Amino acid sequence: MDKRQMIMENALTLFAREGYEGCGVMKIVTESQVTKPTLYHYFGSKEGVLRSIYEFYFSEFLNKLAADIKYQDNLMIAISEIISLYTDFAYQSPDFYWLTAHLRRGPRESESYLIVADYHMRERDILENFMKDVSSVHMNLKGMEGQLTRNLHNLISGLVEEKILTGLGNKIDDHDITLLTKQFLYGIFSL
């Protein structure tokens, strides 16, 4: 692993554990066993480190999400696939998933929220466009795409945080994904 990647990995661990605002540059360089000039050379600032972490982890996930989620007349399969994408992502990068969960809920005027807001808006747009495809077939959902997007994302986040991030649950399996899919579908089709 090169120095740039090592700094990003250490910063990610620190940000996930202590929060972005709670972790200073000095802590990152100490943990990474590099100097401040080395961090500034690669990233320019602590903000640059966070941007690089998001670019490295989240951009790839968002590209996969945009490419893989398609509504093709079987909503149960499509929702299950979305849930699987998120849970796989959380298993691959639990610290990053935890960081995104924290930053998504952070104060809207905080430095960290503003740094990563575009990534979260892109994620929302991908899911909302999927819901627009769904509502074009299921007309009773027309105009509710934003609410459906938030509901699905919140259900997925709850499952991931309970099972993966807290370490209190067992591995998410197909049964969990099926139950969550049915819960979501029951909710939207009872409208």
SULFENHU-V342793 format. One record per backbone hydrogen bond with DSSP energy under -1.0 kcal/mol. NH is the residue of the N-H (numbers start at 0). CO is the residue of the C=O. If there is no record, write none. Layout:
BEGIN
NH&CO, NH&CO
END
This chain:
BEGIN
5&1, 6&2, 7&3, 8&4, 9&5, 10&6, 11&7, 12&8, 13&9, 14&10, 15&11, 16&12, 17&13, 18&14, 22&19, 27&23, 28&24, 29&25, 30&26, 31&27, 33&28, 38&34, 39&35, 40&36, 41&37, 42&38, 43&39, 48&44, 49&45, 50&46, 51&47, 52&48, 53&49, 54&50, 55&51, 56&52, 57&53, 58&53, 60&56, 61&57, 62&58, 63&59, 64&60, 65&61, 66&62, 67&63, 68&64, 77&73, 78&74, 79&75, 80&76, 81&77, 82&78, 83&79, 84&80, 85&81, 86&82, 87&83, 88&84, 89&85, 90&86, 91&87, 92&88, 96&92, 97&93, 98&94, 99&95, 100&96, 101&97, 102&98, 103&99, 104&100, 109&106, 113&109, 114&110, 115&111, 116&112, 119&115, 120&116, 121&117, 122&118, 123&119, 124&120, 125&121, 126&122, 127&123, 128&124, 129&125, 130&126, 131&127, 132&128, 133&129, 134&130, 135&131, 136&133, 137&133, 138&136, 140&137, 141&138, 143&140, 147&143, 148&144, 149&145, 150&146, 151&147, 152&148, 153&149, 154&150, 155&151, 156&152, 157&153, 158&154, 159&155, 160&156, 161&157, 162&158, 163&159, 164&159, 165&160, 176&172, 177&173, 178&174, 179&175, 180&176, 181&177, 182&178, 183&179, 184&180, 185&181, 186&182, 187&183, 188&184
END
